[in-house]
């Protein structure tokens, strides 16, 4: 089985798992065109069954936690074969930010169709999942600072969170 077939099968399987464990999952689909080098990286990720997992945590003021580790603050995220997804999301947040959380649900799942700009390959498919989470201890959230994380923690208004992208 080739990378395209395997990537499509993995996305369908992961969506089935999400559908069976969550009441309602909003599924989006988008297509992105990447360089041939990026396509090869995504091909390897597709062959390994990788999923992009994001965690969206709100504080008591309704602001969303971001990590400022580059040009633009981003939601905490990881890429890998990470089932069960909810456990991976909780562990990610604790590892990156030092906050224990409860996963409340899936905000969205996005299927990325990934095309090679050179058009030498068929479209691959990858899945990104955004989990909504609530901190188990609001005091821990208020005390969160850059000492607890590999990147600076930034709280931003709900409407300012960036759209998903294929992780680099």
Steps between C-alpha positions, in 0.01 A plus 500: 500500500638839401525817704186654351284197575654457844448868584135486393441180698665646814290818486179297461599275790588792729174679417310183586676487840413865567140450391457202732646678805353851462142616453552744218811563296520784248708385205662748264700428189757713325773451245847648527779505245851453637852477361627163383722483810204569731291248307759228566498583872119482502517173305714348776256627762208356305672162471555494877135589570583837655227732626540864603350553846428851630371594845287810550489598869294790630560680827225640724493820290435299183846567355678226307847372591766537231872435492721779371787299359535660160360781290135445593365346824344158438287247681697223674535219246675177416530272199521124512311174519335603824201280586315531727478861390357636826787362708753639252333842526511496883863385507594760241361783708663377819836451325501831307334727756490318832120507527284197573174520309174322424409444136148633447454407137608549143462850363580390148677247286658619176594275212795647312543400136869557431616559144851526363550835326694317228186288444714188484298313764140428591334681789580363848263532794580599858278568800521782755286488815432794732397390850330735743640473850439641846780535754451282808636783716433864401766614748760301303390680185537842664850402615606366160810674371787429267686301768237224466518478123750480220338814361339808644134456591271766355127537568310647205134582436294215357460665161876541452605136486669418176363256247653156477791429276698195404772499770855565380 
